[in-house]
Amino acid sequence: MSSEVAVINTDALSAPNTFLPISSRLSISEMHSPHMTRLMAYQSEESLRVAFRRFGIAKNIDLMQATGEEQRAQLARFDKAYLPKDKHLEFIATLVGKTQQVFHAKQFGDEEFRTYWHSNVDVMKGEALKPIPSCLSDISGLGFCMHGPSLLGRTAMIQALSDFMGPAFEVEGDHPAPKRMWVFPRLIINFEKTRKGILRNFRYSILAEIGNARTKPQALATIERPDGENVVIALCTLLNIGLIIIDGAGFLDVNGETAEIFAFLLKLRRHSGIPILFSGTSAFMHSVSFMGNMGSNLFNGDVLRFDVSRPPTINAETMQPKGEWTSKCIWLWRQAFHDEPMPTQFPAWTYEAACGRDGWLAHGFHTLIKYVISKNGELPPQNLTDEDIKLAFNRRLELFDDARYAISQGAALAVTKGIDKDKQAENRLTFIKHLDHMPLAMLSEGSFKTWTDSYMLNRLGRAA
């Protein structure tokens, strides 16, 4: 192990012939650290709701009355606003509970686990992986997955989960555990198209947590050796990682090496006991069927599906808008404009402008606030019109015009009756280019399924 990064102080490991009483309950979860105490605390769904709700604008700030400097400071963080849904909180509670289970299972008072844990120091030096102890093999069988079209909040949820679990920290152990160890509550890895690329991202993510300005450029370069998979598994064990999150998988990332990446992730889970959360677009997940049993084995646990919000409707009794999208609009509106009345049609206007995507709603709302501020009080928020919404949203979402067009066309792209072949080819290309924005149900329908599967077979180098 390199001294360039202090993964673990091997000199501090307890000597195997040290004859001292051994506690039968000396788990990672019981090591000395206030961070660990917080991480292992029980979290109710309501406490998670409070912890994960992120306000884009501080509750004590009246943005319309604030100074220009304060307005800029608040708007700089507005895009990070996040309002978790009930099903998101249920999924998060499961992930947090699974992570706590892993930390509790790693008992240094258990000779089988203790021997396995120490053996990973030798794996870092090139030796083979050792069998996983029963305390971890009993909980290593499930993989978590979440998917949905782009811009529905998957990455926002991952960032909120990452902030909640916190960065890496050190704990102090008693005999027979090491005196000091790292604990990584979570490790986020950006998905890559190649096995080499994803191994490199493991290296970069680990160094981002425990490296510093004095870290040498080649620190942990052993991850990029031919046996790099084993090195990663050993590192993840020695660093006591609680949850590995793979984020950012899209349809165009699928290629002939995707099955190799799945095989590596399965190997990592089976040899370390660490749960893995995989996040990708629905189009990527549709491609999993081309990976044989790899996909079904990797994504065999709880699945969280992100769906496009339904259009807002009007309550027949109150004549006020209602629905999930309306609730999100009200939440953002109150942060920006407090008690100013929201136009009745505001949710419908923003739904159309943002194509029902939460991410585009937040981005467009951001620009809308700046637009109102720029009027210096001449445009009260309650007087906003559909044209104002379109102007602000189009200004912010200009780079996504092609994707918004594809989404708005929807099923019309598959229509062939009365359309010449050139237009049909154009529609097919439009659909394929923006597959990551499309819901899973669309990928299983008629022409769309034919186009998607044909493209996938060509990408994998197989005959259609």
Phi, psi and omega in degrees: 000137185283144175280357182292332177225126183279083177290314176202144178275097184294337178292339183269000180292139180294135179294139184296338182259020178280114185268089176228154179301142180247124177291141178277353180230064179248075184264163175305322183295344182256005180291161186280108176185130176296331178296318180293321178301316179293319183296328183268359181292145178294139180238116175284165179298324181290321178294325176292324179299316179293318183292326186266346179285120182247121177275133178289329179234133182305140186296335183269008182253125171266100190298325182290337181255356184285163176289162179302322180295317180291323178299315179297320181296320180288318181293334179295337182251000188296322182297346180271003177303134183215126179240103184289147177266164183302316182291332176293317182293323177297318180293316179299317179300321178296316180297314180298317179297322179294319178297316178298323179298320179296313181296323180289327183287338183279084186262111177287348173283351178265117185300323181297314180291318183300316179295317179298314184300312181294330183296338182289342173297320179287327176298322177300334182266002175118355179283167183286158176294146176262157180301142179288140180290158184298329182296334178261325181297332180291341184238016187257012190270352186244143174238139183260152183213144168222142185210164178167170176301159178300151172071029175251007172107010180297310181293324177298320178293319179298318179295320177295320177295319179298315180295322181294315182285329174089166182283178178296148177212168179256146176238158178253129182249164175248164176310133007261017178282159173302152182291326177220137179217156171276149169229125176253105178303323179207156175224120181261127180241126174285131181294144178232161181285340185237154176299318179300319181294320182287327174296319178297323179292328173299315180300311182296320182292321178294316179295327179297333181274319188241359178278176176206186184297339182266357181294131181287149183303331183265013179301137180059025180295345179298340177298334183263014172285168176304328178263030184301329179300316180295323179296317178299315180298317179296316179299315181299327178287312182295330180272001176053055179284131183271327182208132175253128181245121176255117187235151169098017181281125178238169186301320182286355176277345183286130177205193183295344181264356183299320179297325177295321179295317177300318180298320178296316181295323175296317179298318180298314182294319184286335182259357180233338184078003183279127177292148180238130173253121182251131181236126179207170177288163177298325179296321176296314182295329176298326182288347182300332180298341179275357182262010180066220182285347181305311183294313182295328178285325182284321183253059186255006179254208181297141180237131176249121182254126177266123181246152176294135179297146175287154178299147179294150178238176181247131176292123186296333182274316184265345184062025178254150179295151179217172179112171183299316181296320178298317180299319179295320179297316180298319181298315179290320181300313182295328177293320185274319190239006175052242188270005176299134179297138177269131178306139183303322183273002184304312179302320180294319180297314182290327179299316179294317183292326183260005180055030178071015181261125182301320182297316179290330176298313180297317180295314181293322179298321178304310181292326178297319178299314179298325179296316179295316180299321183295343181276357175052045176087355182279347179235089176300137182308325181294344180265006179300144180241173176302321180295322177297318180297312181299317181299311182292314183293317180296326178296319183279327187257019183304320182291346181256017184303318181297317180294319179296324177295314181299318180295317182294328179286322175052233184297340181297337180295336183268358180289132180244339183294125177076012181241132182287168186296324179297318179292321177299317179296322178296317179296319179298316180295319178301317181295312182297318181300329187241030180303324184293346177269354187266143178289157184300322183300324182294330184287349181253013184253129168030242184300323181299317179295319179299313180297313183297312183293321179297316179296319181295317180298319177296320182293326180275359178076029179247156179285139180284000000 
